[in-house]
């Protein structure tokens, strides 16, 4: 696996504004949980490429290193609510 960069976000935000591959995702939530998405976009208008739901007071690690997911435009995190943290391992 190549050396990956990491980005930690707690609200909707761009992770990168360049074509990239995602190798792993770590998502956690506080007391309410909620949905999350990674969009192929720089402004939340693109296609949802990865998504899921994290339970309240829970977390998930998604290992994509055997088949990294390609984002052509950029990676944008879309987090529902204000108690989630998403960490993304990616290369540009």
C-alpha positions as CSV (number, residue, x, y, z in Angstrom):
1,X,0.0,0.0,0.0
2,X,1.4,3.5,-0.8
3,X,1.9,6.1,1.8
4,X,-1.5,7.7,2.5
5,X,-2.4,11.1,3.7
6,X,-5.1,11.5,6.3
7,X,-7.8,14.0,6.8
8,X,-10.0,14.4,9.9
9,X,-13.4,16.2,9.6
10,X,-16.2,16.8,12.1
11,X,-18.6,18.5,9.6
12,X,-19.3,18.8,5.9
13,X,-16.0,19.7,4.2
14,X,-13.6,19.0,1.3
15,X,-11.0,16.4,2.1
16,X,-9.1,17.1,-1.2
17,X,-9.9,19.0,-4.4
18,X,-7.9,16.6,-6.7
19,X,-8.5,13.1,-8.1
20,X,-7.7,10.6,-5.4
21,X,-8.0,7.1,-4.1
22,X,-9.5,6.2,-0.7
23,X,-7.7,3.3,1.1
24,X,-9.6,3.4,4.4
25,X,-12.3,5.2,6.3
26,X,-12.7,5.5,10.1
27,X,-16.1,6.9,11.2
28,X,-17.3,7.5,14.8
29,X,-20.3,9.1,16.4
30,X,-21.4,10.5,19.8
31,X,-24.8,10.2,21.4
32,X,-27.0,10.4,18.3
33,X,-25.1,8.7,15.4
34,X,-26.2,9.3,11.8
35,X,-25.5,8.9,8.1
36,X,-22.3,9.8,6.4
37,X,-21.2,10.1,2.7
38,X,-18.1,10.7,0.7
39,X,-18.9,12.4,-2.5
40,X,-16.8,12.7,-5.7
41,X,-17.0,16.4,-5.6
42,X,-15.4,19.6,-4.2
43,X,-18.7,21.3,-3.2
44,X,-21.1,18.5,-2.2
45,X,-22.8,18.4,-5.6
46,X,-21.2,15.2,-6.9
47,X,-22.0,11.5,-6.8
48,X,-22.1,9.7,-3.5
49,X,-19.4,7.1,-3.8
50,X,-19.2,5.7,-0.2
51,X,-21.8,6.0,2.4
52,X,-23.1,4.4,5.6
53,X,-24.7,4.9,9.0
54,X,-22.8,4.9,12.3
55,X,-24.7,4.0,15.4
56,X,-24.8,6.3,18.4
57,X,-21.7,5.9,20.5
58,X,-20.2,3.7,17.9
59,X,-17.7,3.5,15.1
60,X,-16.5,1.6,12.0
61,X,-13.3,1.1,10.2
62,X,-13.6,0.3,6.5
63,X,-10.5,-1.2,4.9
64,X,-10.4,-0.6,1.2
65,X,-6.7,-1.2,0.7
66,X,-7.2,-4.3,-1.5
67,X,-9.4,-2.3,-3.8
68,X,-9.0,1.5,-3.3
69,X,-12.0,3.6,-4.4
70,X,-11.3,6.2,-7.1
71,X,-12.6,9.7,-6.9
72,X,-12.2,11.6,-10.1
73,X,-12.9,15.2,-9.0
74,X,-12.1,15.4,-5.3
75,X,-13.4,14.0,-2.0
76,X,-16.0,15.8,0.0
77,X,-17.3,14.6,3.4
78,X,-21.0,14.9,4.0
79,X,-21.8,14.3,7.7
80,X,-25.4,14.4,9.1
81,X,-25.5,16.0,12.5
82,X,-22.7,17.5,14.6
83,X,-21.4,14.6,16.6
84,X,-19.5,12.6,13.9
85,X,-15.8,12.4,13.2
86,X,-14.6,10.9,9.9
87,X,-10.9,10.1,9.1
88,X,-10.0,9.3,5.6
89,X,-6.8,7.7,4.3
90,X,-6.2,8.6,0.7
91,X,-3.6,9.3,-2.0
92,X,-3.7,12.1,-4.6
